[in-house]
Amino acid sequence: MTPNAASSGLSRRSFLASTAVATAAVAGGMPLLTACSDAGGGGSREGATSGKAADKLLPTYVASTVAKPDIPSKNGSSAGYTSKVDLAALASSVPTKQGTGAPLKIMAPLWGTPPKPDCAYYTALDAAAGTRITWQNQDGMTYGEKLGAVLASSSIPDMVVVPGWELVGKISSAVTAKFMDLGPYLAGDNVKKYPNLAAIPSDAWRMSLFGGALRGIPMPAASVPGIVPFYRKDIFDKKGYTVPKSADEFLSWAKEATSAKAKVWACGDMRWSAAGFFGVQPAGSLGWNIGSDGKLTYRIEHPEYLEHLEWVRKLFAAGVVHPDDKANTGDATQRFTAGQTLVGNSDMSGWYGMTAEQAKSNPDFEVDGMDYFGADGGTPTLYAGQPASIWSMIRKGASKETVENALAAADFAAAPYGTKERMFVDYGVEGTHYAVKDGVPVKNDRGIQEVNNAWVLLAAPAPYLAHPDLPEIARKQVEWQQRQGTFVKKTSTYGMNIVEPTRYATLSSQFEQLEIDFVRGNKTLSDVQQAISTWKSSGGDKLRDWYKELLDKNGSGN
């Protein structure tokens, strides 16, 4: 029902990928420490809340029974829906309007042109949910700047969408100071007043604990990898290529497949996928893990970190990477769909987006997801993403009526697949925003412009994938997730919404650019090794001690 349903832990990169492909695709159908608890609103803003201390703060989980998936979730995958949906017989997950029509101001990021404040989509959703929302849409590309300024001011909207990738520096600490504890409304059985919120998995709610209190309403995500090593299956079949199953096989195939004369290169920058091939731990707080030896280490301290970068460097040195990727310019997705590169890595949502985009102009186009392999040809070691990374939050001091109207909007937005509310949120009004063709809803130009971000960021149901116009893509996506899920492990910080001390906020910031430069041959191995050494001496070792104390008191996420 939704053109790009949630698939895995979101980041700015993956969310931008999903919204970018949506524009083209929908036209075709588409732990704080217990000792630092802040339940009362004061105290420390660093740390995390987990274990028994977290359990008592969480909403009671009550699974939705509205629509049974065709492919149930397995190994941490999304659920999949591949059957035709009878749009005339959709169930209702919110049979009675919970909103009172009281005014509600919501600030959210938006990529693209903002709809008019009184557009048909906003008007219809307000009427259906019983809300009266004034949307303060902000440019998603510069949202962090606006968010920081608003949180530093004395004038905060009633509800604010907070993406995890913006939780850096002062914004991170401001969340605890400026947003209210929703426990009195949602903890335990209180959540049953909002059945769609009750159906959000507990791990996602656990990630919504900030400063010892439940402050966020989450968009849950599947724990399996969100980055897919895509390959052009149509071209592989035509050329008789075999999908590589080791790092050496990949390099050998890449040399065979590259022909600069024919303007075909094997791949783009494969760093994201290489991290999976070599078993590198995730970035950020998830990168901390207690190994079998009992030692707590960060991702860059492992030999696999250097090994995956050195392998990608070999690809660049062999000339099998597209020149524009080496120059770090242009659109990698366009190079892939044009057949200039045969393998690339991007967010799961690209599977649907690229297929829908190419359906008319290149009907033979077929993309598939390469299974992750261990670099040596054995089984891979993959790591789970966090179960939520975008939240909507309600400002401290909001009236009871304002809070209840905000929760009513979130409950409506979290409607599961197969309901009238989900249809409303994802497609708008039939005849105004979309038409039904062969049993499939297809957005028109107005639908594409107005049904954009906004409501979908307030909350979301348990992760699922469904594409009414291309159900086989949903099947392939879920089956790929389930295969990869077999090899997924959790790091010690899984499921913990950790706020690091601000003095360490920029400690790892140089590594992204350093990695980009190293694989292209512009930095040396000694440069990377020196950066790791500097990281340790300038705060990494002290940060390790901080994490060790946190985990000792809260327990490990795995």
Order of alpha helices (4+ residues) and beta strands (2+ residues): alpha-alpha-beta-beta-alpha-beta-alpha-beta-alpha-alpha-alpha-alpha-beta-beta-beta-beta-alpha-alpha-beta-alpha-beta-beta-alpha-alpha-alpha-beta-alpha-beta-beta-beta-alpha-alpha-beta-beta-alpha-beta-alpha-beta-alpha-alpha-alpha
